[in-house]
């Protein structure tokens, strides 16, 4: 009987979420209406509760973690407001701090307020691409051999606001193998640039603006906290202060964005960056950084079923990425277990 009830609840949740995904572009209902729908679909009521998987990472004092990217050698690379780079080992969660930007370039650049970070190939490349909030430019930085800036790419059309988030999207439509998607904090828009990566430029070069995009309708003043590309999809994270709104879009053959696939509300306070990578069984690992919490929060993600707590914070452990089992009864979104499941997060975001 318990198993049958659980099956009915999961079926109801899945049907409700499918309906919400189809109607995701319509005007969203009120929070109370969304909560009622989610609870009705789950067949249970539950008190509000926090639900996060905070990884045991100790950042240096005053680091101020911002943007994040999957990095080399199974690492997470996080930029800080103070200009340092933080390499987090995802095996033992130790942190190595790279202070070379401030040590070598303070006279030339002054204050490094780093917000965005990405790599064109995190398994092989020796370059990080760094987005600055206090300058409309992307820095090409050799993290491995020389710890120096090789090139600065200026960004026409971005204005004086600088970059809030950054990711690389590979595409054969580009003569330089891909586009850089950059979130603007002030305008709530994403600027899509092509950087002359394969050209023999000098230390300073200019990017070409290919397109602009405002994913969230009516979200022109929203903070695009994070951008991350993985396996044909771009994850767009808006900071809603006490949580973050994640929208997921396919990338088309021309390197530009397609129609909204799914959207979710995830319980990360003051979200600043997002990093995503595809693992086994169509499961993504998703990492969020929080500035005010000086922390990294981790989830796994699958389409339709949504976000789950990362294996590091569940009884099933990290092996769940290799062989996903039934949905955990742990807390999801901002609600406690009591039968809600992961679908509530999607329902609240629609």
Secondary structure as UniProt FT lines:
FT   HELIX           2..22
FT   TURN            23..25
FT   HELIX           31..42
FT   TURN            61..62
FT   STRAND          65..71
FT   TURN            72..74
FT   STRAND          75..80
FT   TURN            81..82
FT   STRAND          85..89
FT   TURN            90..92
FT   STRAND          95..98
FT   HELIX           100..109
FT   STRAND          114..118
FT   TURN            122..124
FT   STRAND          127..132
FT   TURN            133..134
FT   STRAND          137..142
FT   TURN            143..146
FT   STRAND          148..154
FT   TURN            156..157
FT   TURN            159..160
FT   STRAND          165..170
FT   TURN            172..173
FT   TURN            175..176
FT   STRAND          178..183
FT   TURN            185..187
FT   STRAND          190..194
FT   TURN            197..198
FT   STRAND          204..206
FT   STRAND          208..213
FT   TURN            217..218
FT   TURN            220..221
FT   STRAND          223..230
FT   TURN            231..232
FT   STRAND          233..239
FT   STRAND          244..251
FT   TURN            253..254
FT   STRAND          257..266
FT   TURN            269..270
FT   STRAND          271..278
FT   TURN            281..282
FT   STRAND          284..290
FT   TURN            291..294
FT   STRAND          295..302
FT   TURN            303..305
FT   STRAND          306..309
FT   HELIX           311..313
FT   TURN            315..316
FT   HELIX           318..321
FT   TURN            333..334
FT   TURN            338..339
FT   HELIX           343..349
//
